[in-house]
């Protein structure tokens, strides 16, 4: 189930991406954080307690929203925009 629900604005172009191996959609101009949380229940799991994480400060200061692409690239979800064809993961070892 998605953590965030879009309630009003929907007039932007659809962006298709892959999240944890499944095709999903976001809207052009969405941050990765918004795109992931409108399609899932977390950004990642905490490396300390295995609890779900969904960002904290939402302005790039706290280090809580780092996510990875399938090929291992690290991205700050709150400050990076979703792009067509991105392949993101919220599971597994994200830090290295």
C-alpha positions as a Python dict, from the first residue, in 0.01 Angstrom:
ca = {
    (1, 'X'): (0, 0, 0),
    (2, 'X'): (127, 348, -84),
    (3, 'X'): (230, 572, 205),
    (4, 'X'): (127, 889, 17),
    (5, 'X'): (-192, 942, -182),
    (6, 'X'): (-219, 1202, -457),
    (7, 'X'): (-544, 1389, -393),
    (8, 'X'): (-566, 1672, -644),
    (9, 'X'): (-308, 1781, -899),
    (10, 'X'): (-268, 1531, -1181),
    (11, 'X'): (-214, 1746, -1490),
    (12, 'X'): (153, 1664, -1552),
    (13, 'X'): (302, 1412, -1793),
    (14, 'X'): (326, 1052, -1667),
    (15, 'X'): (676, 921, -1597),
    (16, 'X'): (726, 544, -1599),
    (17, 'X'): (991, 381, -1381),
    (18, 'X'): (1063, 50, -1206),
    (19, 'X'): (1049, 13, -827),
    (20, 'X'): (1173, -312, -675),
    (21, 'X'): (1129, -487, -1008),
    (22, 'X'): (772, -373, -1077),
    (23, 'X'): (667, -109, -1330),
    (24, 'X'): (503, 198, -1171),
    (25, 'X'): (420, 557, -1261),
    (26, 'X'): (481, 904, -1121),
    (27, 'X'): (429, 1255, -1256),
    (28, 'X'): (691, 1470, -1424),
    (29, 'X'): (846, 1700, -1164),
    (30, 'X'): (797, 1456, -875),
    (31, 'X'): (1099, 1399, -656),
    (32, 'X'): (1216, 1041, -622),
    (33, 'X'): (1081, 1055, -267),
    (34, 'X'): (731, 1145, -388),
    (35, 'X'): (746, 889, -669),
    (36, 'X'): (851, 607, -436),
    (37, 'X'): (606, 692, -156),
    (38, 'X'): (307, 721, -392),
    (39, 'X'): (395, 369, -511),
    (40, 'X'): (511, 202, -190),
    (41, 'X'): (525, 217, 186),
    (42, 'X'): (890, 326, 235),
    (43, 'X'): (1206, 456, 73),
    (44, 'X'): (1422, 188, 233),
    (45, 'X'): (1478, 3, 560),
    (46, 'X'): (1698, 140, 838),
    (47, 'X'): (2042, -12, 845),
    (48, 'X'): (2027, -10, 1227),
    (49, 'X'): (1687, -152, 1318),
    (50, 'X'): (1538, -288, 992),
    (51, 'X'): (1250, -42, 1029),
    (52, 'X'): (1096, 141, 733),
    (53, 'X'): (1234, 486, 652),
    (54, 'X'): (1047, 755, 457),
    (55, 'X'): (1277, 1055, 482),
    (56, 'X'): (1308, 1292, 774),
    (57, 'X'): (1404, 1655, 706),
    (58, 'X'): (1292, 1652, 338),
    (59, 'X'): (1550, 1918, 247),
    (60, 'X'): (1871, 1720, 200),
    (61, 'X'): (2033, 1776, 539),
    (62, 'X'): (1971, 1456, 737),
    (63, 'X'): (2102, 1168, 519),
    (64, 'X'): (1780, 968, 575),
    (65, 'X'): (1653, 959, 218),
    (66, 'X'): (1944, 796, 32),
    (67, 'X'): (1820, 531, -213),
    (68, 'X'): (1987, 332, -489),
    (69, 'X'): (1927, 248, -849),
    (70, 'X'): (1947, -118, -953),
    (71, 'X'): (2302, -58, -1077),
    (72, 'X'): (2412, 80, -737),
    (73, 'X'): (2406, 457, -794),
    (74, 'X'): (2316, 644, -473),
    (75, 'X'): (2058, 922, -500),
    (76, 'X'): (1913, 1159, -243),
    (77, 'X'): (1540, 1097, -290),
    (78, 'X'): (1422, 1430, -148),
    (79, 'X'): (1634, 1638, -385),
    (80, 'X'): (1646, 1431, -706),
    (81, 'X'): (1371, 1420, -966),
    (82, 'X'): (1223, 1100, -1105),
    (83, 'X'): (1310, 1026, -1468),
    (84, 'X'): (1159, 798, -1730),
    (85, 'X'): (1314, 453, -1714),
    (86, 'X'): (1474, 484, -1369),
    (87, 'X'): (1514, 151, -1191),
    (88, 'X'): (1503, 205, -813),
    (89, 'X'): (1527, -34, -520),
    (90, 'X'): (1403, -6, -162),
    (91, 'X'): (1517, -353, -56),
    (92, 'X'): (1854, -505, 28),
    (93, 'X'): (2188, -359, 122),
    (94, 'X'): (2174, 3, 13),
    (95, 'X'): (2486, 134, 182),
    (96, 'X'): (2843, 43, 97),
}
